[in-house]
Each structure stands twice: as C-alpha cells, then as structure tokens.
Amino acid sequence: MKFFNNKNQNQKKSSSDLRYTISLYFLIPIIFAGISIFAFIIGLNLNMPAYNAITKLLLGTGLGVLSFLCGLLLFWFILKPIKQFVKKTESLPIFQERDAKERRMTREQPDDEIQYYSQVLSHATDILGKIEATRLFPEIIGHCNAMRQLFTHILKVAPSDATVLIMGESGTGKELVADAVYRQSHRFGKPFVKINCVAIPESLLESEFFGHEKGSFTGAIAQQKGKFEVADKGTIFLDEIGDITPAMQAKLLRVMQEKEFSRVGSNKSINIDVRFIAATNKNLPDMVKKGEFREDLYHRLNVFPMVLPPLRKRDDISDLTYYFLENLTTKKSKQIPNDRSQDQETFKIPDQQVIISQDALEYLESYSWPGNVRELKNTIERAALMSDTGAIEISHLPLNILEYGTGHANSFQNGTSLPEGVSMDDHLSSLEKRMIISALIKSRCKQVAAAELLNINTRSLWHRIKKYQIDVASLQKQHNLE
C-alpha cells in the first residue's frame, strides 16, 4: 500500500506525532466501493430475501471489487493530469523560489496529498496572478490581496467615464493608480493632464484651470489656454484635491456638472469632454463634517472611490524591496572633478547587484512606514550607499528603523504565543540581537556603556557582537550622520 511521505525527512518527530496517510489512489476508490457495497446490501435485503448468505457475500464482494476498480480507473483519469501539472509546476524556478521562501517563513510541510496539492495549486494561482498584474500594471509593484483587489477595481472602472476618487496616505502611489486608470481606459492616447492643486498659488489656480484672456489681470500679456481646455477629449488628474479653497471648490463643481467654463476675463462659455480623476491624502468625509470641503463636490467626486492601503497593512514589502534593489544597479555612476578649471569627468562604477540580508529585511517588514512606499524607496537607496560591499546589513539601516525594530521585538510576552512558524530558539536569538543593537544605539556605540545597559560584562558583549555579526563601525557611522 502506498503512503504519502513528508518531504522534510530530516525533521525528527516523536512517536505521538508520527502519522501515516493513505494515498488518494486508494482512499477515494475505497470510499466509492464502500458506498456501493452498503447500498447493495440494503437493496438485497429488501428485495431479495431468498438469497442465502454465501450468495449475498459473493455478490457483495464482486460488486465491491468492481466498484473499487471503476473508482480507481475514474479517479486515475481525473488525478493524473493534476499530478502532471503539479510535477511540472514544482520544477519551475519561480515556484521553487516561492516555495523556499514559504518554508523559511512557516517552517512546516503539508501532512497529506490533499493539503500538498492544495498548496501547490494555491501557489500556482498566486504566481499567475502576479504575472497578470505585472503585464497589465507594470508600473505598480505589489501583489498582496489588497493590491489585487485594487487592480480589479481599476479594470472595472477604467473602461467607463466615471469619476474616480483615489484616497490614501502620502507615498502610497496615488499618481501611479491614476496613470493605470488612464492607460486602461478608452481615452488612452488622448490628452492626460495632471494638476498638482497644492503646488499652484491660490491666486493663479483659476487661471491654471480655466485659462485667461489677454489683459484680464496684471501680467496677462497674451491669451492662455487652461489645463481643462487642453485636456478636452482626454483625462484630467486633480492631485491633492482636498487642498483647494472653498471658492475654487464651487467653480470646480460647476465645471464637473455642466462640462463648461469661461476663461478668466471672458464671458464666452467653452464646452469640454473630459474624464475626471482626483486624488487626496486628506480625509474628505471629516472635512465635509467640519465644513472645510463642499458636500456636493465630494459626492460629485466620490462616484468610484479607491482607497490605497498604507504600506504597514501590506505583506509585500519584500517584493518592493527587491524591486528597488534591482533598479539600483543602473545608477552606479558619479562625477569627480579633476581640476576646478576643467570640466567634470564621469567615472563609471561597475554594475553590481545590491542584495539585502534576511535580518535587515525583517527590520524593514516590522517597521510602520509612515512615509509608505516613498520612504521605503529612499531607505533602500540610502542603505545601498552606506554599504561598501554591495550587501545591505542591519547596521546600514537608518536609526529610526533600528530603534523601532528593537522597541517592537518582544512579541512573546503577557502570555501571547510565538509568531507563526518561528521556533523559540530563533525568536530568542532575534530578540537578543535586537537588544544588543538597541543598547549600542543608546550608548552611541560605546561597548562598555552598552554592556552596562545590558547588565553583562564587556567581553560577553564582544562575543555576542561577533556571534551575530553586528557591524559596530557602521552603526557608529550612522550615529555621526544623524
């Protein structure tokens, strides 16, 4: 009889943990045959009482064997393509990389074939979803559930002319989402005009929106078309819409309702056909309650709202990190002047793939990221510059991330359980390492003072620093910079 063997052969289990699971090739036909025999016995007893026990036994056994063989044959035809698909999927490099990552995170293996097939098919679906997202939205990096839901919303609203309101914290990628909506719409290829409402002075915003006539105000030396007129037949993106003044809100509302406006200094109406996309990092419903934003304009904008998740609520920080690292290899050049009187000569540094250690990545994944994706990108670029070896370690990360990580390291307290898939030894080692880094930061990398904070002798601290490969010199360099 064939049994499913757990691939993690090196993992030792106690006798109470040993489990054997019968192969699906036998389990399903046995169940199928058992049901057939049970139905046969009941029907035989009801309709054929004259048959003796031996005849019933022979008929039942024959039916059971036949049912088993039929079930085995039927299931073999169904399961064989699935097993072939799973086998081919396992051999793909992209699946092996993901599977290795999953094992590192969970440290557990499936216990039976059903769970194993379910895991493989789930991974395959996940990978196909990433490929589809990358094909349709190459400019947006992120494959967590929240981002996939966002991609679905983009595909639904983009073909229409519905107004889209993109909300989210600063640095979450609202402009990228607006670009994606435009690229997937039927207006793609027509004008796409972007206006940063907060970057334009209030006195010039109306002229920027609607244009002006010659002589309409001081400095208006010629007629000027506005952004709305330029965007005719296309799409207009109003970024930071929550920062415009109440007077400008009223004028914008009329344009959105009537699809017409007049240039500053003119009474002639200009009709336009545009699709509106707006974005803000403000809480517009709260602003409406406080009277800071017009309720009618809010409802006009809020036809199809999209809320971008902050980075701290996403589980794809590693994907973003690796993407930013891959794009650092093309920026390894700098200019060094030979002489003040001569032009600067550019010296090229050989391209080098920057990598990041698992410990440093864990710090990034545990940080709250108030600046979201923009802050993560800047952090990666800075850490890469701090590293002289092409490998980002913990010591190359900014102090605010290190201090946050050490302050939130102890999740095993007040009776709470360990993080999923993490052993007690690993957790204690990580906690000890973070405590040492925290003490070094607080003592400005003076090991004697750090040892006193940890209540251990200096020699013991030195051995632990060596054991965990903590780069004290880089930490000291960080302190001198910040």
CORMO-V628574 format. One record per backbone hydrogen bond with DSSP energy under -1.0 kcal/mol. CO is the residue of the C=O (numbers start at 1). NH is the residue of the N-H. E is the energy in kcal/mol with one decimal. If there is no record, write none. Layout:
co=CO nh=NH e=E
co=CO nh=NH e=E
//
This chain:
co=2 nh=23 e=-1.7
co=7 nh=9 e=-2.2
co=14 nh=17 e=-1.6
co=21 nh=4 e=-1.7
co=23 nh=26 e=-1.3
co=23 nh=27 e=-2.7
co=24 nh=28 e=-1.7
co=26 nh=30 e=-2.2
co=27 nh=31 e=-2.2
co=28 nh=32 e=-2.4
co=29 nh=33 e=-3.1
co=30 nh=34 e=-2.8
co=31 nh=35 e=-2.2
co=32 nh=36 e=-1.7
co=33 nh=37 e=-2.7
co=34 nh=38 e=-2.4
co=35 nh=39 e=-2.3
co=36 nh=40 e=-2.3
co=37 nh=41 e=-2.7
co=38 nh=42 e=-1.9
co=39 nh=43 e=-2.4
co=40 nh=44 e=-2.7
co=41 nh=45 e=-2.2
co=42 nh=46 e=-1.6
co=43 nh=47 e=-2.2
co=44 nh=48 e=-2.3
co=48 nh=51 e=-1.1
co=52 nh=56 e=-2.1
co=53 nh=57 e=-2.6
co=54 nh=58 e=-2.7
co=55 nh=59 e=-2.9
co=56 nh=60 e=-2.9
co=57 nh=61 e=-2.9
co=58 nh=62 e=-2.8
co=59 nh=63 e=-2.6
co=60 nh=64 e=-2.5
co=61 nh=65 e=-2.8
co=62 nh=66 e=-2.5
co=63 nh=67 e=-2.9
co=64 nh=68 e=-2.7
co=65 nh=69 e=-2.7
co=66 nh=70 e=-2.6
co=67 nh=71 e=-3.0
co=68 nh=72 e=-2.8
co=69 nh=73 e=-2.6
co=70 nh=74 e=-2.8
co=71 nh=75 e=-2.8
co=72 nh=76 e=-2.4
co=73 nh=77 e=-2.0
co=74 nh=78 e=-1.5
co=75 nh=79 e=-3.5
co=76 nh=80 e=-2.2
co=79 nh=83 e=-2.8
co=80 nh=84 e=-2.4
co=81 nh=85 e=-2.4
co=82 nh=86 e=-2.7
co=83 nh=87 e=-2.5
co=84 nh=88 e=-2.3
co=85 nh=89 e=-2.5
co=86 nh=90 e=-2.4
co=87 nh=91 e=-1.1
co=89 nh=92 e=-1.3
co=92 nh=96 e=-2.2
co=93 nh=97 e=-2.4
co=94 nh=98 e=-1.6
co=95 nh=99 e=-3.0
co=96 nh=100 e=-2.3
co=97 nh=101 e=-1.9
co=98 nh=102 e=-2.6
co=99 nh=103 e=-2.3
co=100 nh=104 e=-1.9
co=101 nh=105 e=-1.9
co=102 nh=106 e=-2.9
co=103 nh=107 e=-2.1
co=112 nh=116 e=-2.4
co=113 nh=117 e=-3.3
co=114 nh=118 e=-2.4
co=115 nh=119 e=-2.2
co=116 nh=120 e=-2.5
co=117 nh=121 e=-2.8
co=118 nh=122 e=-2.1
co=119 nh=123 e=-2.4
co=120 nh=124 e=-2.7
co=121 nh=125 e=-2.5
co=122 nh=126 e=-2.2
co=123 nh=127 e=-2.7
co=124 nh=128 e=-2.6
co=125 nh=129 e=-2.2
co=126 nh=130 e=-1.9
co=127 nh=131 e=-2.4
co=128 nh=132 e=-2.5
co=129 nh=133 e=-2.4
co=130 nh=134 e=-2.8
co=131 nh=135 e=-2.1
co=132 nh=136 e=-2.4
co=133 nh=137 e=-3.1
co=137 nh=140 e=-1.4
co=144 nh=148 e=-2.3
co=145 nh=149 e=-2.3
co=146 nh=150 e=-1.6
co=147 nh=151 e=-2.4
co=148 nh=152 e=-2.1
co=149 nh=153 e=-2.0
co=150 nh=154 e=-2.3
co=151 nh=155 e=-2.3
co=152 nh=156 e=-1.6
co=153 nh=157 e=-2.4
co=154 nh=158 e=-2.5
co=157 nh=160 e=-1.2
co=163 nh=304 e=-1.3
co=164 nh=278 e=-2.9
co=165 nh=306 e=-2.8
co=166 nh=280 e=-2.0
co=167 nh=308 e=-3.1
co=169 nh=172 e=-1.4
co=173 nh=177 e=-1.7
co=174 nh=178 e=-2.1
co=175 nh=179 e=-2.3
co=176 nh=180 e=-2.1
co=177 nh=181 e=-2.4
co=178 nh=182 e=-2.1
co=179 nh=183 e=-2.6
co=180 nh=184 e=-1.7
co=182 nh=185 e=-1.1
co=185 nh=188 e=-1.2
co=187 nh=190 e=-2.2
co=191 nh=235 e=-2.9
co=193 nh=237 e=-3.3
co=195 nh=197 e=-1.0
co=195 nh=239 e=-2.7
co=196 nh=199 e=-1.1
co=201 nh=204 e=-1.3
co=204 nh=208 e=-2.3
co=205 nh=209 e=-2.5
co=206 nh=210 e=-2.9
co=207 nh=211 e=-2.1
co=208 nh=227 e=-2.8
co=209 nh=228 e=-2.4
co=211 nh=264 e=-2.6
co=212 nh=224 e=-2.8
co=213 nh=216 e=-1.9
co=217 nh=220 e=-2.5
co=219 nh=221 e=-1.7
co=220 nh=215 e=-3.3
co=224 nh=212 e=-2.0
co=226 nh=230 e=-2.0
co=227 nh=231 e=-1.8
co=229 nh=232 e=-1.2
co=231 nh=234 e=-2.6
co=234 nh=275 e=-1.7
co=235 nh=193 e=-2.4
co=236 nh=277 e=-2.3
co=237 nh=195 e=-2.9
co=238 nh=279 e=-2.3
co=239 nh=197 e=-2.2
co=240 nh=243 e=-1.6
co=241 nh=244 e=-1.2
co=245 nh=249 e=-2.2
co=246 nh=250 e=-1.8
co=247 nh=251 e=-1.5
co=248 nh=252 e=-2.4
co=249 nh=253 e=-2.3
co=250 nh=254 e=-1.7
co=251 nh=255 e=-1.8
co=252 nh=256 e=-2.4
co=253 nh=257 e=-2.0
co=254 nh=258 e=-3.1
co=255 nh=259 e=-2.2
co=259 nh=272 e=-2.3
co=261 nh=270 e=-3.1
co=263 nh=266 e=-2.0
co=264 nh=213 e=-2.4
co=270 nh=261 e=-1.6
co=273 nh=233 e=-2.3
co=275 nh=236 e=-2.6
co=276 nh=164 e=-1.7
co=277 nh=238 e=-3.0
co=278 nh=166 e=-3.3
co=279 nh=241 e=-2.4
co=280 nh=168 e=-1.4
co=282 nh=284 e=-1.2
co=283 nh=287 e=-2.1
co=284 nh=288 e=-2.6
co=285 nh=289 e=-2.0
co=286 nh=290 e=-1.9
co=287 nh=292 e=-2.7
co=287 nh=293 e=-1.1
co=288 nh=291 e=-1.0
co=294 nh=298 e=-2.0
co=295 nh=299 e=-2.3
co=296 nh=300 e=-1.5
co=297 nh=301 e=-2.2
co=298 nh=302 e=-2.6
co=301 nh=303 e=-1.4
co=304 nh=165 e=-1.6
co=306 nh=167 e=-3.4
co=310 nh=313 e=-1.6
co=311 nh=314 e=-1.7
co=316 nh=320 e=-1.9
co=317 nh=321 e=-2.6
co=318 nh=322 e=-2.6
co=319 nh=323 e=-1.9
co=320 nh=324 e=-2.5
co=321 nh=325 e=-2.2
co=322 nh=326 e=-2.3
co=323 nh=327 e=-1.5
co=325 nh=328 e=-1.3
co=328 nh=331 e=-1.7
co=331 nh=333 e=-1.4
co=332 nh=349 e=-1.6
co=334 nh=347 e=-1.8
co=339 nh=342 e=-1.5
co=345 nh=336 e=-1.8
co=347 nh=334 e=-1.5
co=355 nh=392 e=-3.1
co=357 nh=361 e=-2.2
co=358 nh=362 e=-1.9
co=359 nh=363 e=-1.5
co=360 nh=364 e=-1.9
co=361 nh=365 e=-2.3
co=362 nh=366 e=-1.3
co=369 nh=372 e=-1.4
co=371 nh=375 e=-1.1
co=372 nh=376 e=-2.0
co=373 nh=377 e=-2.5
co=374 nh=378 e=-2.1
co=375 nh=379 e=-2.3
co=376 nh=380 e=-2.4
co=377 nh=381 e=-2.2
co=378 nh=382 e=-2.3
co=379 nh=383 e=-2.8
co=380 nh=384 e=-2.3
co=381 nh=385 e=-1.5
co=382 nh=386 e=-1.9
co=383 nh=387 e=-1.4
co=390 nh=355 e=-2.5
co=392 nh=357 e=-2.6
co=393 nh=396 e=-1.5
co=394 nh=397 e=-1.8
co=398 nh=402 e=-1.8
co=399 nh=403 e=-3.2
co=400 nh=404 e=-1.6
co=401 nh=405 e=-2.5
co=402 nh=406 e=-2.3
co=403 nh=407 e=-1.7
co=404 nh=408 e=-1.1
co=409 nh=411 e=-1.6
co=411 nh=413 e=-1.2
co=413 nh=416 e=-2.0
co=419 nh=422 e=-2.0
co=423 nh=427 e=-2.3
co=424 nh=428 e=-2.6
co=425 nh=429 e=-2.4
co=426 nh=430 e=-2.5
co=427 nh=431 e=-2.5
co=428 nh=432 e=-2.6
co=429 nh=433 e=-2.4
co=430 nh=434 e=-2.2
co=431 nh=435 e=-2.2
co=432 nh=436 e=-2.1
co=433 nh=437 e=-2.2
co=434 nh=438 e=-2.4
co=435 nh=439 e=-2.3
co=436 nh=440 e=-2.4
co=437 nh=441 e=-2.3
co=438 nh=442 e=-2.4
co=439 nh=443 e=-2.0
co=440 nh=445 e=-3.9
co=441 nh=444 e=-1.2
co=446 nh=450 e=-2.5
co=447 nh=451 e=-2.4
co=448 nh=452 e=-1.6
co=449 nh=453 e=-2.0
co=450 nh=454 e=-1.8
co=451 nh=456 e=-2.3
co=457 nh=461 e=-2.0
co=458 nh=462 e=-2.4
co=459 nh=463 e=-2.2
co=460 nh=464 e=-2.1
co=461 nh=465 e=-2.6
co=462 nh=466 e=-2.1
co=463 nh=467 e=-2.5
co=464 nh=468 e=-2.4
co=465 nh=470 e=-2.1
co=470 nh=472 e=-1.3
co=471 nh=475 e=-1.7
co=472 nh=476 e=-2.6
co=473 nh=477 e=-2.2
co=474 nh=478 e=-2.3
co=475 nh=479 e=-2.1
co=476 nh=480 e=-1.9
co=477 nh=481 e=-1.3
co=478 nh=482 e=-1.8
//
